[in-house]
Amino acid sequence: MIYFDNSATTKAHKDIIDTFVLVNEKYWANPASIHEFGHQTNELLQTARTQVADVIKTAKEKVYFTSGGTESNNLAIFGLANKYKHRGNHVLISAIEHPSVLESAKELQLQGFNVEFIPVNKEGFISLDSIQSLLRPDTVLVSVMHVNNETGAIQPINEIATLIKSKSRAVFHMDAVQSFGKLVVNFEEQQVDAITISSHKIHGLKGSGVLVLKGSTEITPILYGGGQEFGVRSGTTSVPLAVCTAKTIRLANSNLEKNSMIMKSMTDDIVTFLQTFSSIKIISPEIRAPHIVSFSVRGVKGEVFINGLQKEDVIVSTSSACSSKQTKTSHVLKAMHLEDDYIKGVIRLSFSHLNSEEEVQQFKKIFTKVMNVIKGD
């Protein structure tokens, strides 16, 4: 099987799985317990927290372990908006965010916040002119994803941050689920206030991730109970998942440059190959993450190609995994004003450093075969 759907999820590294089993076997005490076993388990938890903080360049008290990207994004949107609502009630969200951000923003509207959505251009990039015109003195929160999960477009985060600081006191949240492990992500590189990371996108375990805050940034909890995670996320912390999350983040960060080069080489090769077909339009912009190539076949539904490739043991996606089983058109493609001839035929290839050049060459042969059957090209 050739697996080119790594933006949906990645295969967990064996050493991450081994670590999860080991910690479950040796450190299964509740880290909040006052006995020595609980203390030892808590020390392991705090070591994991420190390791994440060191990578992201913040204090360990600003690292909150969560169940993954969706929870981290919900915590960021609700927690930051409510924490700083004394500054105003205006919230800006980009039009191409993940549903975990968009749906949270819509709920904020029901709670009385004035939420506006930042448009993007035809390449999927945030319009800096639009964000400048939308920013107000009472803007309290801006949320923009670093890399779009459907197109791979890399947003101009620091340019946006400069605009935010010039016109408001808003906190800036960046969803880095698709960028961490492919691009440098930390509070020194990006001038943001909050970062979301998900483990299973970088060869870690599902059901785990982090929300990390910068410096003096504070947040209001959305879960209440025993006050775990510094009172921000109540509930007994899964130490095995936290340890594995920290290890996954460290591994992805330490091999970042090498892995990114591997993925970029493969996706560049794929783009060159796809451009030879007259009926194919490359959706991903030139300024894209190294692991994603999105394209469309004119006049053919993406599902047709998905099924054709799957019969040849090639696994790809139509768009984001969250919406690929739904019949509605992607909100990202709508925001980009993609032409009707192409909007239903979008296919996303997403790579891992574990993919190989041999798989790329095999994909070319298989895709050409499928293309000839479906389109006669």
Disulfide bonds with the S-S distance in Angstrom:
none
